[in-house]
Each structure stands twice: as structure tokens, then as C-alpha cells.
Amino acid sequence: MAATDGLAALKLERSSKIFVAGHRGLVGSAVIRRLQNVGYTNLIFRSHSELDLTNQCAVKTFFQIEKPDYVILAAAKVGGIHANNTYPADFITINLQIQTNVIDYAYRYGVKKLVFLGSSCIYPKYAPQPIPESALLTGPLEPTNEWYAIAKIAGIKMCQAYRIQHKWDAISAMPTNLYGPNDNFRPQNSHVLPALMRRFHEAKVSGAKEVVVWGTGSPLREFLHVDDLADSVVFLLESYSDFGHVNVGSGKEVSIKELAELVKEVVGFQGELVWDSSKPDGTPRKLMDSSMLAKLGWEPKISLRDGLVGTYQWYLNNVK
């Protein structure tokens, strides 16, 4: 795609050196799989113990020595509502440090292009539905994750600022709710889909007669398999170069009730599903408008059912 700000999309060689920051996480590990599947052979990554991305000196040294051609920035401190409320200083500071160090030194040491990954929580709490990219900074954020959201907004703006001042090719992608292999299934801080999967599995194993789920099941949510996100990231790396950030979603909504019934079926739990309507439902609807990405020529391929089947198989093989 020809850019509107004077930068053109680059043609990548399969031997290009690509640094994936955050390669052990849900997103980063999927990006590595996708890059390898399409033939990229020169991928570099570091564990946290090998490279602390909050350490400015360490990040500078890494870029001085390695000199990657491209960077995909999927590293972040993430967590649920409880973690965000308990550690707001950590969420804003650590994410700002990671982003600032990686983006700045990537530019300074000759990286040709950087892809910054954010989150749908960047948008106002009462954004129009579906949420277009233009909704950014048009209203107050959801208070429970504003610290993380503000850091991610700063990352978008930092990429845009470097495009303006340095004519440097930094782009941003904002994914919807993700799931898939390497998701967080820990009971205390997992998101709704992996939490449901674990609870139904444990109920099946224990022979429980019912599983109680909070709320009425009426809220609508959008889910995207992380391998679809990874495919979109490689697509944007190879073909998109422009100022604006890009939403990445499935474009399909499912009620929490429908989701729970589907997860129950995939897991094979035979008991009852009971809704505790005394508990809060949360936001009634949260859907991304991903029409810009569709116009660029990318669409997701993995259905929710197929994605859940694969995710449950991964859970059985990897989660103890």
C-alpha cells in the first residue's frame, strides 16, 4: 500500500533479520510461528532473563550488536482488572519503559520498520459500536485499565511522532480480545475465554454436576484467534505503511452465554450451566470496526469453534 505521508511499504527478504520482542507470550509466540511458516529464516528473540526491555542500557547494547532489520513489539506487562487496580504504577511505568526503549533504539540503530502492538482498551469506555480507529482520544477511558491503556496510546503516538519528525516507518496495530495457544489459564487472573475453558475442564474431571458463571450471559464480545492476529501482523509488516493505527478483529460478536455453551460443548462437560445474575455483566458490547484492514485485503480465517477445539487440545497437552 502506498502511504499518504511520504513513506512506501518495504519489500522484505525472507532472510531479513526480524526481532520479535515478547516472543514467549500469547501474541509473540504466534508471530514467531507465522513468520517461520511463511519462510522467514533469520528471527531473533530474547527471554526476559537475557534482555530486560525496561533497562535502557541493555536495550541500547542489544540494538548496537544485533542491528535487526525489522522489529515486532509484542512485549508488554499485561493483566486483568484486579492486577490493573492493584499495580497501576507498574502497568503505566513498565509499559512506557519497554516501548520507549525499543522504539527509540530501533530507530537510532537503523531498523527499517517497526510494528507496535496495542490493545482495544485504548478506546473510550463509551466509544461508538463498532469502534472505529477515529474513536481514539474522544472520551474518558475505562477506569479499571486506564494505566495500561494510556501507555499503549503513548506507544501509538510515539510511532506517529517518529514518522512525522524522522520519516521512519513505524506502524501500530490494535487487536481485539485474543485467545489460543500460550494463553493464560491461571484461575486468579485469566480472561473470560480461558477461564471458562479451565472451569469446564476441571468440572468434567471432578464429575461436578454444574458450573456457575457470573452475570446473565447477555454481553456481546468479539474474539480473534491469536494465529489470525499473527497472520495480520505479518501482512501489515509486509504491505502497510501509513500514519494511522489499524484495528484487528474478527468482526463477529458472540454473547457470553453463547460462548459458554460453545466452550462447554468443546470441553465435553455434561453438567448444567448456571448463571449468577447477581454478579455484574460488565460492558454490554465491545466490537472493533476492522473495515480498514478488510479494505487493505486481510480477513481472519479461523472460526471460533475451530479455534476453541485447537486451544483446548493445547490446554490438555500443556496446562497442569
Secondary structure, 3 states (H helix, E strand, C coil): CECCCCCECCCCCCCCEEEEECCCCHHHHHHHHHHHHCCCCEEECCCCCCCCCCCHHHHHHHHHHHCCCEEEECCCCCCCHHHHHHCHHHHHHHHHHHHHHHHHHHHHCCCCEEEEECCHHHCCCCCCCCECHHHCCCCCCCHHHHHHHHHHHHHHHHHHHHHHHHCCEEEEEEECEEECCCCCCCCCCCCHHHHHHHHHHHHHHHCCCEEEEECCCCCEEEEEEHHHHHHHHHHHHHHCCCCCCEEECCCCEEEHHHHHHHHHHHHCCCCEEEEECCCCCCCCEECECCHHHHHHCCCCCCCHHHHHHHHHHHHHHHCC
